[in-house]
Amino acid sequence: MKILLDTNIIIHREASKVVNTDIGILFNWLDKLKHSKYIHPLTIEELNRNKDPKTVETMNIKIGSYNLIKNIAPLSDDVKQICNRVDTTTNDKNDTIILNEVFSERVDILISEDKKIHTKASLLGISSRVFKIEQYLEKITAENPDLVNYKVLAVKKVDFAQVKIKDPFFDSFREDYNGFDKWYNKKADEIAYVCYHNDVLSAFLYIKVENETESYSDIVPVFKKKKRLKIGTFKVTSNGFKIGERFLKIIFDNAFQYNVDEIYATIFDKRPEQLRFIELLEEWGFTLHGVKTTENGDEEVYTKNFGRNQEINLQNPKLTFPFLSKESPVFIVPIYPEYHTELFPDSILRTESPINFTENEPHRNALSKVYISRSYERNLNPGDLIVFYRTGGIYHGVATTIGVVESILDNISDENSFLSACRKRSVFTDKQLSEHWNYNNRSRPFIVNFIYALSLPKRPNLKWLNVNGIIPDIRDMPRGFRQISREDFLRIMQYSFKK
């Protein structure tokens, strides 16, 4: 497979100083899969414009290990027409020429961190072949489970003192914040959330509750008095395991537990992982509030309203997640035991061993997930609620989890499109997905993209659901999505959260 690497990838890979640790993981995978790494002549031109002749000489030696595109594809009229609406600078136009290699099918995939390239790829309908590093790692991790080294521990709660402060993982913090080590040592007994990949620290989260008396004089506009949850430290190395979303789940759970009014984060926007964090925040409803100015420089301040009475965004539930609509239709749907805890690790049953679910996989960590169905009932809409029922009989079958619909993909054109839409967030292997697709040619499956909202603390079993009229006839169990009344849903919630 021909993989074209954008200039920003090459610069980070061959720089004398490592500024993006994700690059090493990416190249390790490219080598493992024996993919051919290509660069564009425009990349060489850009590298040669560096003002330091020694840097240019070193770069030219290093890029000799890449395949060079010898014959540049003629710029397609479609590409010209669409990209002219986006391009404003010479660099934009050069990026279009690089993107054109994918459109013209001279290469299979382009990997780039450039936002405009991804915008143009979407407009051209080739976004399925243009990836950011994190997206590509998700793809190859899902497609090649046998090649993944799963010496990965799930997110763990530890004291600061249990994590080595001299770990290179923290070098970027030391560069950005004067006195970072001193600050870190003061936190020795406080809680952090961490994840290790092959015994190497790959993710770290620290959150802090602040009350109404907190001073925010260094933030403009100044915060109003509220109880807040601060995302104090957040860094995730790209590895394809969706740890960022797993961290968001922890953040939202803590925000509920401490009954805060708002969540906020302050962050610089100069490193790849920082830009990725900002994108994640914006995707899940955080908005730019203002600027925090300290001796370290200006940081952007992002906030998310956590007020209980806010209006729910039904078309894009992520923006107001984890709050759910009080009016949306509710559906109950079965999920088999062998898939249940794979998809919902927080909904593990007491009869299951947590040891079997410690390794990180994208579908376990992701908040956005996939459910595949052949249900006759397909009239679901964004914002609708789903009660997932783990099958198991009259006493062992239980309702465990609530989800909220993001979107429905029906009338899928072919098997490849089906696999592509499922594989990142589904519990199934490609082989199992193919079997689902080909099981009945007259009734193809459809896909429900949904958000994993919450696990029910007390799980009503089938007997309770039957006695309370939610599943009135146990001989007529839901085989797909079945709508239940809002009153039935409230009964389930009241039973589950009753102390």
C-alpha positions in Angstrom: 0.0 0.0 0.0 1.3 3.5 -0.9 1.1 5.9 2.0 1.8 9.6 1.2 3.1 11.5 4.2 2.4 15.2 4.3 5.1 17.8 5.0 4.1 18.3 8.6 4.6 14.6 9.3 8.0 14.5 7.8 9.2 17.6 9.6 8.2 16.1 13.0 9.6 12.7 12.1 13.0 13.9 11.0 13.5 16.9 13.4 16.5 16.8 15.6 14.2 17.3 18.6 11.2 15.1 19.2 8.1 17.3 19.4 5.4 14.7 18.6 5.9 11.3 20.1 2.9 10.0 18.1 5.1 9.9 15.0 7.2 7.0 16.3 4.1 4.9 16.9 2.9 5.7 13.4 6.1 4.8 11.7 6.4 1.6 13.7 3.1 0.5 12.3 3.9 1.5 8.7 7.1 -0.6 9.0 5.2 -3.5 10.6 2.6 -3.6 7.8 5.3 -3.1 5.2 3.6 -0.1 3.7 5.5 2.1 1.2 6.2 5.6 2.6 6.0 8.3 -0.1 6.7 12.0 -0.1 5.8 14.7 -2.6 8.4 16.9 -4.4 6.6 19.9 -2.8 7.7 18.6 0.6 11.3 18.6 -0.5 10.9 22.2 -1.8 9.5 23.3 1.5 12.2 21.6 3.5 14.9 23.3 1.4 13.5 26.7 2.2 14.8 26.3 5.8 17.2 29.2 6.5 19.8 26.9 8.3 21.9 25.2 5.6 23.0 22.5 8.0 19.4 21.6 8.7 18.7 21.5 5.0 21.6 19.2 4.4 20.6 16.9 7.3 17.0 16.8 6.1 18.0 15.9 2.5 20.0 13.0 3.8 17.2 11.7 6.0 14.5 12.0 3.3 16.5 9.7 1.1 14.9 6.8 2.9 11.4 7.8 1.5 10.0 7.0 -1.9 9.6 10.2 -4.0 6.6 10.7 -6.2 8.3 11.0 -9.6 5.3 12.1 -11.8 2.9 14.6 -10.3 -0.7 13.9 -11.1 -2.4 16.5 -13.3 -4.7 18.7 -11.2 -8.2 17.5 -11.6 -10.9 20.0 -12.6 -13.1 18.8 -9.7 -10.2 19.4 -7.3 -9.6 22.9 -8.8 -13.3 23.8 -8.5 -13.7 22.7 -4.9 -10.4 23.6 -3.4 -10.4 27.1 -4.9 -13.2 27.9 -2.4 -10.9 27.0 0.5 -7.4 27.9 -0.6 -6.1 31.4 0.3 -2.3 31.0 0.5 0.5 29.4 -1.5 0.8 26.7 1.1 -2.9 25.9 0.8 -2.5 25.5 -3.0 0.5 23.3 -2.5 -1.5 21.1 -0.1 -4.2 20.8 -2.8 -1.6 19.5 -5.2 -0.5 16.9 -2.6 -4.2 16.0 -1.9 -4.7 15.6 -5.6 -2.5 12.5 -5.6 -5.1 10.7 -3.4 -8.0 12.0 -5.6 -6.2 10.8 -8.7 -5.6 7.4 -7.0 -1.8 7.7 -7.5 -1.5 6.8 -3.8 -3.8 4.9 -1.5 -3.7 7.0 1.7 -2.6 10.5 2.8 -1.6 11.1 6.4 -1.7 14.8 7.5 -2.4 16.9 10.6 -3.5 19.9 8.5 -7.1 21.0 9.1 -7.6 22.5 5.7 -6.5 19.3 4.0 -9.1 17.3 5.9 -11.8 20.0 5.1 -10.9 19.7 1.4 -10.8 15.9 1.5 -14.4 15.9 3.0 -15.6 18.2 0.2 -14.0 16.0 -2.4 -15.5 12.8 -0.9 -12.2 11.2 -0.2 -12.0 11.6 3.6 -12.0 7.8 4.0 -8.5 7.9 2.5 -7.1 10.9 4.3 -6.2 10.5 8.0 -4.8 12.2 10.9 -2.3 10.2 12.9 -4.8 9.2 15.6 -7.4 8.3 13.0 -4.9 6.1 11.1 -3.8 4.4 14.3 -7.4 3.6 15.1 -7.9 2.1 11.6 -4.9 -0.2 11.6 -5.4 -1.2 15.2 -8.9 -2.3 14.4 -7.9 -4.0 11.1 -4.9 -5.8 12.5 -5.8 -7.1 16.0 -3.3 -10.0 15.6 -0.5 -7.5 15.3 -1.4 -5.4 18.2 0.8 -5.8 21.3 -1.9 -5.6 24.0 0.5 -5.0 26.9 -1.8 -2.1 27.7 -3.4 -1.6 31.0 -6.7 0.1 31.3 -6.9 3.6 32.8 -5.9 3.4 36.4 -6.4 5.8 39.4 -3.1 6.5 41.2 -1.4 9.0 43.4 0.9 11.5 41.6 3.8 10.1 43.6 3.3 6.7 42.0 4.2 8.2 38.5 7.8 9.0 37.9 8.1 12.8 37.4 11.3 12.4 35.3 9.4 10.4 32.7 10.0 11.9 29.2 6.2 12.1 28.9 6.3 15.2 31.0 9.0 17.0 29.1 6.4 19.0 27.1 4.9 20.3 30.4 8.3 21.2 31.7 8.9 23.3 28.6 5.5 25.0 28.7 5.2 25.7 32.5 8.0 27.2 34.6 8.3 25.3 37.9 6.3 22.2 36.6 8.4 19.8 38.7 7.8 21.8 41.9 4.1 21.9 41.2 4.0 18.2 40.5 5.8 17.3 43.7 3.3 19.3 45.7 0.6 17.1 44.3 2.2 13.8 45.6 -0.8 12.6 47.5 -3.4 13.8 45.0 -5.2 11.5 42.4 -4.4 11.2 38.7 -5.6 8.9 36.0 -3.0 7.2 33.9 -2.6 4.6 31.2 0.6 2.7 30.1 1.3 1.3 26.7 3.9 -1.5 26.8 5.0 -0.2 30.2 5.5 3.4 28.8 3.3 6.2 30.2 1.0 7.2 27.4 -1.9 9.1 29.0 -2.3 11.3 32.1 -5.3 13.2 33.5 -5.6 15.4 36.6 -8.9 17.1 37.5 -9.7 19.5 40.4 -13.0 20.8 41.9 -13.0 24.5 42.5 -15.7 26.3 44.6 -17.3 29.7 44.2 -14.5 31.5 46.1 -11.8 30.6 43.6 -10.0 33.6 42.1 -9.8 33.8 38.3 -8.2 37.2 37.9 -5.8 36.0 35.3 -8.7 34.9 33.0 -10.3 37.4 30.6 -13.3 37.6 30.5 -13.3 36.9 34.3 -15.3 33.9 35.3 -18.6 34.4 37.2 -18.9 32.7 40.6 -19.7 29.1 40.0 -18.7 25.6 41.2 -16.3 24.2 38.6 -14.4 21.2 37.6 -11.0 22.1 36.2 -9.2 19.8 33.7 -5.8 20.5 35.2 -3.6 18.2 33.2 -4.6 16.2 30.1 -2.2 14.6 27.7 -2.7 11.5 25.5 -0.2 10.0 23.1 -1.9 8.8 20.0 -2.2 5.0 20.0 -5.5 4.2 18.4 -7.2 3.2 21.7 -9.5 6.3 22.2 -8.1 7.1 25.6 -9.1 10.7 25.1 -12.8 9.7 25.1 -12.3 7.5 28.1 -10.8 10.4 29.9 -13.9 12.5 29.0 -16.1 9.9 30.5 -14.1 10.2 33.8 -14.4 14.0 33.6 -18.2 13.9 33.1 -18.7 11.3 35.8 -16.7 13.5 38.3 -18.6 16.6 37.2 -21.9 14.8 38.1 -20.5 13.4 41.3 -19.4 16.8 42.6 -22.5 18.6 41.2 -20.5 21.4 39.4 -22.0 24.1 37.2 -19.2 24.2 34.6 -16.2 22.4 33.4 -13.2 24.2 32.0 -9.6 23.7 30.7 -6.8 26.1 29.9 -4.4 25.0 27.1 -1.7 26.2 24.8 -2.3 25.6 21.1 1.3 25.0 19.9 1.7 21.2 20.0 0.0 18.5 18.0 -1.4 16.8 21.2 -2.7 20.2 22.4 -4.5 20.9 19.1 -5.9 17.4 19.2 -7.2 18.0 22.7 -8.8 21.3 21.6 -10.6 19.4 18.8 -11.8 16.8 21.2 -13.2 19.5 23.6 -15.0 21.3 20.8 -16.4 18.0 19.5 -18.0 17.4 22.9 -19.5 20.9 23.5 -16.7 23.0 24.9 -16.5 26.5 23.6 -13.7 29.1 23.6 -14.3 31.4 26.5 -11.2 33.7 26.5 -7.6 33.8 27.5 -5.6 33.0 30.6 -2.4 35.1 30.9 0.5 34.1 33.2 4.3 34.2 33.1 4.2 31.1 30.9 2.2 33.0 28.2 -1.3 33.1 26.9 -3.5 29.9 27.2 -6.9 29.5 25.6 -9.7 28.9 28.0 -12.5 26.4 27.0 -15.7 25.9 29.0 -18.6 23.5 29.0 -22.0 24.4 30.6 -22.9 21.7 33.1 -26.2 23.2 34.2 -28.9 20.6 34.8 -31.7 22.6 33.0 -29.9 23.3 29.7 -31.7 22.7 26.4 -30.6 19.5 24.8 -29.1 19.5 21.3 -31.0 16.7 19.6 -29.3 17.0 16.2 -25.8 16.8 17.8 -26.2 15.2 21.2 -22.4 15.4 21.8 -22.6 19.1 22.3 -24.9 18.8 25.4 -23.7 15.3 26.5 -24.0 13.8 29.1 -27.4 15.4 29.6 -30.3 13.5 28.0 -33.6 14.7 26.5 -36.7 14.5 28.7 -38.9 14.2 25.7 -37.2 12.0 23.1 -38.6 8.5 22.3 -37.0 5.6 24.1 -36.2 2.2 22.7 -35.2 -1.1 24.4 -32.9 -3.4 22.5 -31.2 -6.8 23.4 -27.4 -7.4 23.4 -25.9 -10.8 23.8 -23.6 -11.5 26.8 -20.6 -12.2 24.7 -20.7 -8.7 23.3 -22.2 -6.8 26.2 -19.2 -6.0 28.4 -16.8 -5.7 25.5 -18.9 -2.7 24.4 -19.9 -1.5 27.9 -17.0 -2.2 30.2 -18.5 0.1 32.9 -21.6 -2.1 32.9 -19.7 -5.2 33.9 -21.8 -7.7 35.9 -20.7 -9.0 39.3 -20.5 -12.5 37.8 -17.8 -11.3 35.3 -14.1 -10.8 36.0 -12.7 -7.4 35.5 -9.3 -9.0 34.7 -10.8 -10.1 31.3 -11.4 -6.5 30.3 -8.2 -4.7 31.3 -6.7 -4.4 27.9 -7.5 -1.3 26.0 -9.3 -1.6 22.7 -11.0 1.3 20.8 -14.5 0.0 21.2 -14.1 -0.3 25.0 -12.8 3.2 25.5 -14.9 5.2 23.0 -17.9 7.1 24.1 -19.2 7.0 20.6 -20.1 3.4 19.7 -21.7 1.3 17.0 -24.7 -1.1 17.2 -25.5 -3.3 14.3 -29.0 -4.5 13.7 -31.5 -6.0 11.3 -34.4 -4.8 13.4 -37.7 -4.1 11.6 -38.0 -0.9 13.6 -35.5 1.5 12.1 -37.2 4.7 12.8 -34.7 6.1 15.2 -33.5 9.7 15.2 -30.6 11.6 16.8 -31.3 12.3 20.5 -33.5 9.2 20.9 -32.6 7.1 24.0 -31.7 3.4 24.0 -32.0 1.0 27.0 -29.6 -1.9 26.4 -30.9 -5.3 27.7 -28.3 -8.0 28.3 -30.0 -11.3 27.5 -29.8 -14.2 29.9 -33.3 -15.4 30.9 -35.9 -14.5 33.5 -33.6 -13.7 36.4 -30.2 -13.2 34.7 -31.3 -11.0 31.8 -30.9 -7.4 32.9 -31.2 -3.9 31.6 -27.7 -2.4 32.2 -27.0 0.6 30.1 -28.4 3.8 28.6 -27.3 5.2 25.2 -28.3 8.2 23.1 -28.6 8.0 19.3 -26.1 10.1 17.2 -27.1 8.9 13.8 -28.5 6.0 11.7 -26.8 4.6 8.6 -29.2 2.6 6.5 -29.3 1.6 2.9 -25.5 1.1 3.0 -24.2 0.6 -0.6 -21.6 -2.3 -0.2 -19.7 -4.4 2.2 -16.6 -2.2 2.3 -18.6 0.8 3.2 -20.3 -1.3 6.0 -16.9 -2.5 7.4 -15.4 1.0 7.2 -18.3 2.5 9.1 -18.2 -0.2 11.8 -14.7 -1.3 12.5 -13.4 1.6 14.7 -16.1 1.4 17.3 -17.6 -2.1 17.0 -16.8 -5.2 19.1 -16.7 -7.3 15.9 -13.7 -8.3 13.9 -13.7 -7.7 10.1 -14.6 -11.4 9.6 -17.6 -11.2 11.9 -18.7 -7.9 10.3 -18.5 -9.6 6.9 -20.7 -12.4 8.2 -23.2 -9.9 9.5 -23.3 -8.2 6.1 -23.7 -11.5 4.1 -26.1 -13.3 6.5 -29.2 -12.3 4.5 -28.8 -10.6 1.2 -32.5 -9.5 1.2 -32.2 -7.8 4.5 -28.9 -5.9 5.0 -28.0 -4.7 8.5 -28.1 -1.0 9.4 -25.9 0.9 11.8 -26.8 2.9 14.9 -24.1 5.3 16.0 -24.8 6.1 19.6 -23.1 7.6 22.7 -22.5 5.5 25.8 -24.4 7.6 28.3 -24.5 5.7 31.6 -24.4 2.4 33.4 -27.4 1.6 35.6 -26.2 1.2 39.2 -29.1 -1.3 40.0 -30.1 -3.4 37.1 -33.8 -4.5 36.7 -34.0 -8.1 35.5 -36.4 -9.6 33.0 -38.7 -10.7 35.9 -39.0 -7.1 37.1 -39.4 -5.8 33.5 -42.2 -8.3 33.0 -44.1 -7.6 36.3 -43.9 -3.9 35.6 -45.3 -4.2 32.1 -42.3 -3.0 30.2 -41.8 -6.4 28.6 -45.4 -7.7 29.2 -44.9 -11.1 27.5 -41.6 -12.8 28.0 -42.4 -15.1 25.1 -42.3 -12.0 22.9 -38.9 -10.6 23.7 -37.6 -7.7 21.7 -35.5 -9.0 18.8 -34.5 -5.6 17.7 -35.4 -2.1 18.7 -38.8 -1.8 20.4 -40.2 1.5 21.6 -41.2 1.8 25.2 -43.1 4.7 26.9 -41.4 7.5 28.7 -43.3 6.4 31.8 -41.7 2.9 31.5 -38.2 4.5 31.0 -38.7 6.6 34.2 -39.7 3.5 36.1 -36.5 1.8 35.1 -34.5 4.9 36.1 -36.2 5.3 39.4 -35.7 1.6 40.2 -32.1 1.7 39.2 -31.2 4.9 41.2 -33.3 4.2 44.3 -31.1 4.0 47.4 
